[in-house]
Amino acid sequence: MEIWSVVFWNGVATAAVRMSVPILLAGLGVVFSERSGVLNIGVEGQMLSGAFGAFACAYLTGSFILGTAFGAAVGMMVSGITVYMCVRRPVNQIVVGVTVNILCLGLTSFINRIIFTPGSTPPRVPRPAVLAVGGLESIPILGAGFFRQPLPVYVMLLAIPLAYLVLYRSSFGLDLRAAGEHPKAAETMGVKVASMRARGVLISGAFAGLAGSFLSIVSLGRFVENISAGRGFIALAIVIFGRWNPVFIFGAALIFGIAEALQLRLQAVGVGVPHEFLLMLPYLLTIVVLAMTSKRSLAPAALGRHYQRE
Protein backbone atom coordinates (compact mmCIF):
# COMPACT_ATOMS: atom_id res chain seq x y z
CA MET A 1 0.00 0.00 0.00
CA GLU A 2 1.39 3.41 -1.01
CA ILE A 3 1.64 5.89 1.84
CA TRP A 4 0.27 8.66 -0.37
CA SER A 5 -2.83 6.71 -1.40
CA VAL A 6 -6.34 7.66 -0.27
CA VAL A 7 -6.81 4.17 1.18
CA PHE A 8 -3.77 4.62 3.43
CA TRP A 9 -4.92 7.99 4.75
CA ASN A 10 -8.50 6.79 5.17
CA GLY A 11 -7.11 4.12 7.49
CA VAL A 12 -5.01 6.68 9.35
CA ALA A 13 -8.04 8.96 9.81
CA THR A 14 -10.26 6.15 11.09
CA ALA A 15 -7.64 4.98 13.57
CA ALA A 16 -6.70 8.53 14.61
CA VAL A 17 -10.20 9.49 15.73
CA ARG A 18 -10.65 6.20 17.55
CA MET A 19 -7.29 6.51 19.30
CA SER A 20 -7.90 10.13 20.26
CA VAL A 21 -11.08 9.29 22.22
CA PRO A 22 -9.45 7.81 25.37
CA ILE A 23 -6.91 10.65 25.47
CA LEU A 24 -9.74 13.16 25.00
CA LEU A 25 -11.88 11.65 27.77
CA ALA A 26 -8.98 11.55 30.21
CA GLY A 27 -8.06 15.13 29.27
CA LEU A 28 -11.60 16.37 29.86
CA GLY A 29 -11.51 14.75 33.28
CA VAL A 30 -8.19 16.42 34.09
CA VAL A 31 -9.76 19.80 33.22
CA PHE A 32 -12.40 19.37 35.93
CA SER A 33 -9.79 18.40 38.49
CA GLU A 34 -7.29 21.10 37.64
CA ARG A 35 -9.90 23.81 37.22
CA SER A 36 -10.85 23.07 40.82
CA GLY A 37 -7.20 23.43 41.91
CA VAL A 38 -6.13 19.77 42.25
CA LEU A 39 -3.31 18.36 40.15
CA ASN A 40 -4.54 14.87 39.26
CA ILE A 41 -1.32 13.08 38.29
CA GLY A 42 -3.03 9.77 39.11
CA VAL A 43 -5.17 9.84 35.96
CA GLU A 44 -3.01 7.08 34.43
CA GLY A 45 -3.80 4.74 37.31
CA GLN A 46 -7.49 5.65 37.16
CA MET A 47 -7.53 4.77 33.46
CA LEU A 48 -5.88 1.41 34.14
CA SER A 49 -8.34 0.59 36.92
CA GLY A 50 -11.31 1.63 34.79
CA ALA A 51 -10.05 -0.49 31.89
CA PHE A 52 -9.78 -3.60 34.03
CA GLY A 53 -13.07 -3.00 35.84
CA ALA A 54 -14.93 -2.43 32.57
CA PHE A 55 -13.49 -5.54 30.95
CA ALA A 56 -14.18 -7.75 33.97
CA CYS A 57 -17.77 -6.52 34.24
CA ALA A 58 -18.44 -6.80 30.51
CA TYR A 59 -16.95 -10.30 30.42
CA LEU A 60 -18.92 -11.56 33.43
CA THR A 61 -22.25 -9.91 32.58
CA GLY A 62 -22.07 -9.87 28.78
CA SER A 63 -23.23 -6.24 28.84
CA PHE A 64 -21.22 -3.49 27.17
CA ILE A 65 -23.26 -0.79 28.92
CA LEU A 66 -22.76 -2.29 32.39
CA GLY A 67 -19.06 -2.69 31.68
CA THR A 68 -18.69 0.95 30.66
CA ALA A 69 -20.63 2.18 33.69
CA PHE A 70 -18.61 -0.01 36.05
CA GLY A 71 -15.35 1.21 34.52
CA ALA A 72 -16.36 4.82 35.20
CA ALA A 73 -17.34 3.89 38.75
CA VAL A 74 -13.99 2.17 39.39
CA GLY A 75 -12.12 5.20 38.08
CA MET A 76 -14.14 7.39 40.41
CA MET A 77 -13.45 5.12 43.38
CA VAL A 78 -9.71 5.22 42.73
CA SER A 79 -9.85 9.03 42.49
CA GLY A 80 -11.26 8.94 46.02
CA ILE A 81 -7.68 8.30 47.19
CA THR A 82 -6.66 11.64 45.69
CA VAL A 83 -9.68 13.34 47.27
CA TYR A 84 -8.79 12.10 50.72
CA MET A 85 -5.04 12.71 50.51
CA CYS A 86 -5.01 15.98 48.55
CA VAL A 87 -8.28 17.69 49.48
CA ARG A 88 -8.93 16.47 53.02
CA ARG A 89 -5.25 16.17 53.93
CA PRO A 90 -2.33 18.45 52.97
CA VAL A 91 -0.32 15.76 51.14
CA ASN A 92 1.82 16.64 48.13
CA GLN A 93 -0.37 16.14 45.06
CA ILE A 94 2.46 14.95 42.80
CA VAL A 95 3.57 12.29 45.28
CA VAL A 96 0.01 11.03 45.69
CA GLY A 97 -0.50 10.86 41.91
CA VAL A 98 2.70 8.89 41.31
CA THR A 99 1.78 6.51 44.13
CA VAL A 100 -1.71 5.92 42.70
CA ASN A 101 -0.23 5.15 39.27
CA ILE A 102 2.24 2.61 40.65
CA LEU A 103 -0.40 1.02 42.88
CA CYS A 104 -2.93 0.63 40.07
CA LEU A 105 -0.37 -0.76 37.63
CA GLY A 106 0.67 -3.47 40.07
CA LEU A 107 -2.84 -4.21 41.36
CA THR A 108 -4.51 -4.56 37.96
CA SER A 109 -1.70 -6.77 36.66
CA PHE A 110 -1.85 -8.97 39.77
CA ILE A 111 -5.64 -9.41 39.75
CA ASN A 112 -5.69 -9.98 35.98
CA ARG A 113 -3.13 -12.78 36.24
CA ILE A 114 -5.08 -14.44 39.05
CA ILE A 115 -8.52 -14.26 37.43
CA PHE A 116 -8.06 -14.33 33.66
CA THR A 117 -4.67 -15.58 32.53
CA PRO A 118 -3.45 -18.49 34.66
CA GLY A 119 -1.98 -20.59 31.84
CA SER A 120 -4.86 -20.11 29.41
CA THR A 121 -5.75 -17.98 26.40
CA PRO A 122 -6.73 -14.46 27.58
CA PRO A 123 -10.51 -13.99 27.26
CA ARG A 124 -12.13 -11.43 24.97
CA VAL A 125 -15.42 -9.55 24.79
CA PRO A 126 -17.23 -8.66 21.53
CA ARG A 127 -16.37 -5.19 20.29
CA PRO A 128 -19.13 -2.81 19.12
CA ALA A 129 -19.83 -2.89 15.39
CA VAL A 130 -18.81 -0.01 13.12
CA LEU A 131 -21.69 2.33 12.35
CA ALA A 132 -21.53 4.32 9.09
CA VAL A 133 -23.45 7.60 8.93
CA GLY A 134 -25.65 7.75 5.82
CA GLY A 135 -23.31 8.29 2.91
CA LEU A 136 -20.99 10.68 4.75
CA GLU A 137 -18.44 7.93 5.28
CA SER A 138 -17.62 8.06 1.57
CA ILE A 139 -16.01 11.51 1.97
CA PRO A 140 -12.24 10.96 1.58
CA ILE A 141 -10.28 10.98 4.86
CA LEU A 142 -12.75 13.18 6.81
CA GLY A 143 -15.65 10.78 6.25
CA ALA A 144 -13.56 7.78 7.21
CA GLY A 145 -12.42 9.51 10.38
CA PHE A 146 -15.68 10.90 11.72
CA PHE A 147 -18.51 9.00 10.06
CA ARG A 148 -17.36 5.35 10.14
CA GLN A 149 -16.83 4.53 13.77
CA PRO A 150 -18.35 2.32 16.49
CA LEU A 151 -21.36 3.87 18.21
CA PRO A 152 -19.46 4.57 21.49
CA VAL A 153 -17.15 6.94 19.58
CA TYR A 154 -20.08 9.13 18.55
CA VAL A 155 -21.57 9.03 22.04
CA MET A 156 -18.32 9.87 23.82
CA LEU A 157 -17.55 12.77 21.47
CA LEU A 158 -20.70 14.39 22.92
CA ALA A 159 -18.66 14.83 26.11
CA ILE A 160 -16.90 17.81 24.48
CA PRO A 161 -19.90 20.20 24.30
CA LEU A 162 -21.25 18.77 27.57
CA ALA A 163 -18.01 19.54 29.43
CA TYR A 164 -17.87 23.03 27.90
CA LEU A 165 -21.45 23.83 28.93
CA VAL A 166 -20.91 22.58 32.47
CA LEU A 167 -17.65 24.51 32.93
CA TYR A 168 -18.62 27.81 31.29
CA ARG A 169 -22.42 27.96 31.25
CA SER A 170 -23.46 26.69 34.68
CA SER A 171 -23.24 27.87 38.27
CA PHE A 172 -21.47 24.61 39.15
CA GLY A 173 -18.73 25.37 36.61
CA LEU A 174 -18.37 28.92 37.92
CA ASP A 175 -17.96 27.69 41.49
CA LEU A 176 -15.52 25.00 40.35
CA ARG A 177 -13.33 27.48 38.50
CA ALA A 178 -13.48 29.92 41.39
CA ALA A 179 -12.18 27.20 43.73
CA GLY A 180 -9.15 26.77 41.50
CA GLU A 181 -8.44 30.44 40.88
CA HIS A 182 -9.18 32.27 44.15
CA PRO A 183 -10.28 29.81 46.85
CA LYS A 184 -10.30 32.36 49.68
CA ALA A 185 -12.42 34.79 47.69
CA ALA A 186 -14.70 31.95 46.62
CA GLU A 187 -15.14 30.89 50.24
CA THR A 188 -16.25 34.38 51.23
CA MET A 189 -18.93 34.19 48.51
CA GLY A 190 -20.35 30.99 49.95
CA VAL A 191 -18.52 28.44 47.77
CA LYS A 192 -17.50 25.30 49.65
CA VAL A 193 -14.01 25.00 48.21
CA ALA A 194 -13.18 21.55 49.63
CA SER A 195 -16.47 20.15 48.36
CA MET A 196 -15.99 21.62 44.88
CA ARG A 197 -12.46 20.26 44.67
CA ALA A 198 -13.61 16.83 45.76
CA ARG A 199 -16.31 16.86 43.07
CA GLY A 200 -13.82 17.98 40.44
CA VAL A 201 -11.46 15.10 41.26
CA LEU A 202 -14.30 12.54 41.32
CA ILE A 203 -15.55 13.75 37.92
CA SER A 204 -11.98 13.46 36.67
CA GLY A 205 -11.81 9.88 37.92
CA ALA A 206 -15.10 9.01 36.20
CA PHE A 207 -13.83 10.40 32.89
CA ALA A 208 -10.55 8.51 33.29
CA GLY A 209 -12.51 5.33 34.00
CA LEU A 210 -14.52 5.90 30.82
CA ALA A 211 -11.28 6.36 28.90
CA GLY A 212 -9.99 3.06 30.26
CA SER A 213 -13.31 1.38 29.41
CA PHE A 214 -12.95 2.54 25.84
CA LEU A 215 -9.47 1.07 25.60
CA SER A 216 -10.38 -2.38 26.91
CA ILE A 217 -13.87 -3.07 25.55
CA VAL A 218 -14.06 -0.87 22.43
CA SER A 219 -10.53 -0.64 21.04
CA LEU A 220 -9.14 -4.08 21.96
CA GLY A 221 -11.97 -6.21 23.28
CA ARG A 222 -9.67 -7.51 26.01
CA PHE A 223 -7.50 -6.36 28.88
CA VAL A 224 -3.70 -6.40 28.75
CA GLU A 225 -1.27 -5.27 31.40
CA ASN A 226 -0.48 -1.55 31.25
CA ILE A 227 -3.14 -1.07 28.57
CA SER A 228 -3.12 2.71 29.05
CA ALA A 229 0.58 2.83 28.08
CA GLY A 230 1.18 6.41 29.18
CA ARG A 231 -2.00 7.89 27.71
CA GLY A 232 -2.84 9.42 31.08
CA PHE A 233 0.37 11.45 30.95
CA ILE A 234 -0.39 12.49 27.39
CA ALA A 235 -3.80 13.64 28.66
CA LEU A 236 -2.05 15.85 31.20
CA ALA A 237 0.00 17.33 28.36
CA ILE A 238 -2.95 18.05 26.06
CA VAL A 239 -4.71 19.92 28.88
CA ILE A 240 -1.79 22.35 28.95
CA PHE A 241 -1.68 22.47 25.14
CA GLY A 242 -5.46 23.03 25.04
CA ARG A 243 -5.30 25.73 27.72
CA TRP A 244 -7.82 23.99 29.96
CA ASN A 245 -10.57 24.46 27.35
CA PRO A 246 -12.57 21.36 26.25
CA VAL A 247 -12.80 22.49 22.61
CA PHE A 248 -9.05 23.07 22.25
CA ILE A 249 -8.36 19.85 24.12
CA PHE A 250 -10.26 17.94 21.43
CA GLY A 251 -7.95 19.40 18.77
CA ALA A 252 -4.90 18.49 20.84
CA ALA A 253 -6.17 14.93 21.40
CA LEU A 254 -6.74 14.56 17.66
CA ILE A 255 -3.14 15.57 16.95
CA PHE A 256 -1.86 12.85 19.27
CA GLY A 257 -4.35 10.38 17.83
CA ILE A 258 -2.98 11.10 14.36
CA ALA A 259 0.60 10.57 15.60
CA GLU A 260 -0.30 7.22 17.17
CA ALA A 261 -2.32 6.03 14.16
CA LEU A 262 0.40 7.11 11.75
CA GLN A 263 3.14 5.21 13.52
CA LEU A 264 1.02 2.04 13.47
CA ARG A 265 0.22 2.39 9.75
CA LEU A 266 3.83 3.15 8.87
CA GLN A 267 4.92 -0.02 10.64
CA ALA A 268 2.28 -1.98 8.72
CA VAL A 269 3.47 -0.79 5.30
CA GLY A 270 7.10 -1.42 6.21
CA VAL A 271 8.81 1.97 5.83
CA GLY A 272 12.57 1.94 6.23
CA VAL A 273 12.52 3.38 9.75
CA PRO A 274 13.20 1.37 12.93
CA HIS A 275 9.89 0.53 14.59
CA GLU A 276 11.27 1.68 17.96
CA PHE A 277 11.51 5.20 16.56
CA LEU A 278 7.94 5.04 15.27
CA LEU A 279 6.69 3.81 18.65
CA MET A 280 8.13 6.83 20.41
CA LEU A 281 6.51 9.38 18.05
CA PRO A 282 3.47 10.20 20.25
CA TYR A 283 5.66 10.61 23.34
CA LEU A 284 8.24 12.66 21.47
CA LEU A 285 5.40 14.87 20.29
CA THR A 286 4.31 15.27 23.93
CA ILE A 287 7.72 16.62 24.90
CA VAL A 288 7.84 18.99 21.92
CA VAL A 289 4.33 20.31 22.57
CA LEU A 290 5.03 20.91 26.26
CA ALA A 291 8.27 22.73 25.45
CA MET A 292 6.51 24.97 22.93
CA THR A 293 3.32 25.78 24.82
CA SER A 294 4.01 25.60 28.56
CA LYS A 295 5.09 29.24 28.84
CA ARG A 296 2.02 30.52 26.99
CA SER A 297 -0.48 28.42 28.94
CA LEU A 298 -1.80 29.98 32.13
CA ALA A 299 -2.80 27.34 34.65
CA PRO A 300 -5.45 28.00 37.32
CA ALA A 301 -3.82 30.26 39.92
CA ALA A 302 -4.30 27.89 42.86
CA LEU A 303 -3.47 24.67 41.00
CA GLY A 304 -1.55 22.25 43.20
CA ARG A 305 -1.97 24.32 46.36
CA HIS A 306 -3.74 22.81 49.33
CA TYR A 307 -6.48 25.04 50.70
CA GLN A 308 -7.20 25.10 54.41
CA ARG A 309 -10.37 26.88 55.44
CA GLU A 310 -9.66 29.62 57.97
N, C-alpha and C positions, 0 to 999 in steps of 0.2 A: 504493500500500500504506500503510495506517494504521500509525503508529509504535506504537500501543498494541495492535495485533493480535497474536494468538498466532503467526501465520505470521512476522511481523517478528522477534519475539523468539526464535522457533525458529532462524531464520537467524543471529541474533546469537550465540546459544549455540553453534551448530555451528562458526561461524567463530572464536569466542573460544577454545574448547578447542584448536582446530587452531593458532591463532596463539600460544597460550601455550606450546606444546611446545618450539619452539626457544629461547625465553627460559628456560624451565624447565631444559632440558638444559645450556645455557651456565651458568646459575646453579648447578646442581649441580656442574659442573666447577670453578667459582670457589670453591665451598666447600672442595673437596679442596686446592686451591692455598693458600687463605688460612688454612685450619686448620693447614697445615704451616708457615705463617709467611711465605709469598711472595705479594706483591700482584700478581696477574696482570692488569694493565691491558690486555695484548695479546690478550685474549679476542676482541675484535672482529675483529682480523686473522686469528686462528685460525679463526673462523667463516667469514670470507670465503674463506680458502684451502680449508677443508673443503668449502664449497659448490661451488667451481670444480672441485676434484679429484673430488668425487662425481659431478658432472654429466659431466665429461669421461670418467670411467671407465664410467659407466652408458651414455653415448652410444656409446662405442667397443665395449663388450662386450655391450650389450643386457641386462645383468644389474643389477637393482635392488640385490640383496644385495651384489654386488661393488662397486658404486658407493658404497653406504653404508659398507662396510668401508674402502674406499680414502679416503673423506672423513675418517673418524675417524683413519686413519693419517697423512694430510696434516696435520690439526690437531695431532696429536702431534709430528710432525716440526718444525712451526713453533714449537711450545712449547719445543723443544730449544734455541732461541735464548735464551729466558728462563732455562732451566736453566743454560746456560753462563755467561751474563752476570750473573745474579742469585744463583745458588747457588754456582757455582765461582769467580766473580769478584765483588768488592764494588762493582758498578755500581748506580747509583740505579735502583730498580725502576720508578718512574713514567716516567723517561726511556726506559728500555728498552721498556716497554709502548707508549708513544706512537710510538716508532720502528718497532716491529713493525706497528702498525696502519697507519701511513703506507706502509711498505714493501709490505705485503700488498695494500692498496688499489691501489697503482700497478702491482704485478706481476700481479695477477689481471686487471686491466683490459687491460694490455698483451698478455698471452698470449691472452686471450679474443679480442681484436681480430685478432690474427695468425692464430689457428687457426679460429675459428668465424664471424666476422662481417666478412670482407673483401668488402663490397659484395653480400652475399647475405642471404636471410632467415635469422634466427637459428634454429638447430636446436632441436628439442624431444625429450624422452623421454616415454614413456607414464607417466602418474601412476597410483599404485595405486588400485584400485576401492574405493568405499565399502562397508564391511561393517556391516550392521545386526545387532544382537544381539537374537535371538529375542523380538520383541514389545516389548522395553523401549524401543525407539526411539519408540514411540507416546506415551510419557509427555511431556506438554507441557514444553518448554524443557529440563528436565534430561535427558530421553531423547534429544532432538536433540543436546545437547551431548556426552554421554558414551557414547551407544550407537548412534551413526550416524556413524562415522568410518572413514577408511582403516585397514587393519591396522597399519601402522607407528605410528599414534597409540597404540593399545592396548599395543603392545610397548614403546614408549619410556616410557609412563607407569609401567611396571614398574621404571624406574630410580629412582623415589622410594623405595620400600621397600628396594631393593637398596643404595642409597647410605646410607640410615639404618642398616641392619644392619652395613655395612662400617665406618662411622664410629663407631658406639656399641656394637656387639656383637662386635667382633673385636679381636684383639691388634694387627693392623695399624692399625686406626683409633685405638686408644689411643696407639700410638707416634707416629702422625701428629699427633694433637692435642697430644701432649706436646712435639713439636718446634716447634710454633707458640706454645705457652704458656710453657714454661720449658726452652729448649734446653740450657742448661748442666746443669740437673738431669737432663734426659733423657739427656744424654751420660754422666753418671756412672752411670746405670742400664743402660748398654749399648746405648742407642738411637743409631744412626748418623744424626745429624741431617741432614747434607748429603744422604745417600741418601734419607731420608724426604721431604725437601723436593723433591728431584728427581722422585721418584715422584708426589708430589702435583701438581706442575706438569704432568707428562706425562699424568696422568689428566685434569687440567683441559683440556689440549689435545685429548685424545680426545673428551671430551664436547662441546667447542666445535666440533670437526669434525663430530660427529654432528648438532649443531644446524644447522650450515651445510648438511649433506647433506639434512636435512629441508626446509630452505628451497628448495633448488634442484630436488630430484627428487621431493618429495612435494607441497609447496605450489604450486610454479609449473610444474614440468616443464621448466624451462630455467634458464639462468644469465644474469643481468643484472648490469651493473657496480654495485658497492656494494649487493649484494642484502641484506646484513645490516642496512643502514640504521640503525645505532645500537643494534641490539638487544643487542650485547655490553655497551654501557654501561648499558642498562636491566638486564641481568643482574647487573652489579656493584651496582646500586641495590637489586634485590630480595633480594640476599644480606644486605645491611644490614637491610632491612625484615623479612626472615625470620629474623634473628638467627642466621645460619649453621646453621640447622636445615633439613634437606631437606623435612620436612613443611610447615613454615611457608613455605618458599620456593615450594612448589607453590601455596599460597593466594595469595601475592604475584604469581606469574606469571600466575595466572588473572585477577587484577584488571587487570593490564596487557593481557592478551589481550582482556578485555571492552572496555577502552577503545579498543583498536585496531580490533576488530570493529565497535564501535558507530560510530566515526567513518566507517568505510567504508559501513555501511548507511545512515547519515544522509545521506551524499553521494548514495547511490543513489536515495533517496526524494525528494531535492531540498528539504531544509529550508532555511529562509531565513537561513542562516548561511554566511559565506564559507568556502569549502572549505579555505583556508589555515589558518583557526582550527581546523577539525576535524582537519587533519593534525597539528597540534602537540599535540593532546590527550594522547597517550601520554607525550610528553616533558615536557609541563607537569605531568602526574601524577607523573613521576619526581622533578621538583624539589620538589613539594609533599611527597611521601612522605619524601624525604631530610631535608627541613627539619623534619618532624614526628617522625621516628624516630631520627635520627642520635645524639642525646644519650642515648637510652634503650638503644641497642644497644651491647653490649660486644664489641669486636673481640678476637681472640686477642692476648694480651699482647705477643708478639714479632712481630706482623705488620709487614712492611716493613723489618725490621731484619736486616741481614746477620749471619750467625753464622760466626765464625772459631774453629775448634777450637783449644783451648789445648794 
